[in-house]
Amino acid sequence: MSTHDVVFGFGVHSGVEDIPELLRMAQQADRDGLDIFTLSDHPYIGGRLDAYAALGFILGRTERIAGFANVTNLPTRPAPMLARTVTSLSALSGGRVVLGMGAGGLWDRIADMGVPKLSPGEAVDAFEEAIVLVKLLSGGGPPVTYEGTHYQVRQIEPSPVAAPPVWTGSVGPKSLAATGRVADGWIPGHAADWLSERYRASRPVIDDAAAAVGRDPGEIRTVFNLPGRITDRPLAATRDRDGRWIGGSAGQWVEELTGAVLEHGASGFTLFAAGHGAPDRTLLARWGQEVAPAVREAIAK
């Protein structure tokens, strides 16, 4: 994936009982030329597959598509080990991995896993330190010593493999600013899209923080989690009363997403079904075979 290619992905179910369908969908998406598949990471739910075990397995059964946890449950995965995991996956798959990062959402459940509970501010500090540390422990170089508030690492050799791109699920102002300083992409929370108030208020926080440390804000891509359906006929309204995207015909999707890229700086879209679940194979096929190629063609013009 080049830095500026627009990426098209989809979310998949990761229950133990979903394994055959998970694999079928990932392989179908791979054949159809989609760029990315995403899994949620909720290790406190017994019926779910471990996100990183599932990523490795699916990457081993596909050829071109990349994978990532949307987003990694960081508090349950210490950053130095996460660095080893993602650089290993990158090496094994030929670079087909993205590191999705979150500060931790459901803290009561996270704490139930035996992880010390952090305040929201502490969780964001740990999140920023973790991103910095994953990058330090990637791409070769001398042994790393890092003395942070939450992570202390002494004389640890980095992996020779480059760190994958880091996309965050930042929501609050402090977390958004951290994304601007250290991350490579942002997934707006609550399925906010390019016309939403949440996006309009949040993206400038990222851009200002990036500029303040001498980074080009344009290098930080925005990848939208986008629930919706693809209908046979055009819908009279493609958004609900609250202005949320609900879907439409393939042509309506193409028009909307092309505008999102050219007019609002969108650089990726992850499709979910209307209820935020995984798309079925029919929806996925239309996304990969009709919508994504047409948007790519329209942008290229």
Buried (B, 14 or more C-beta within 10 A) or exposed (E): BEEEEBBBBBBBBBEEEBBEBBBEBBBBBBBBBBBBBBBBBBBBEEEBBBBBEBBBBBBEEBEEBBBBBBBBBBBBBBBBEBBBBBBBBBBBBEBBBBBBBBBBBEBEBBBEEEBEEBEEEBBBBBBBBBBBBBBBBBEEEEEBEBEBEBBEBEEBEBBEBBBBBBBBBBBBBBBBBBBBBBBBBBBBBEBBBBBBEBBEEBBEBBBEBBEEEEBEBEEBBBBBBBBBBBBEEEEEEBBEEEEBBBBBBBEBBBBBBBBBBEEBEBBBBBBBBEEEEBBEEEBBBBBBBBBBBBBBEBEEE
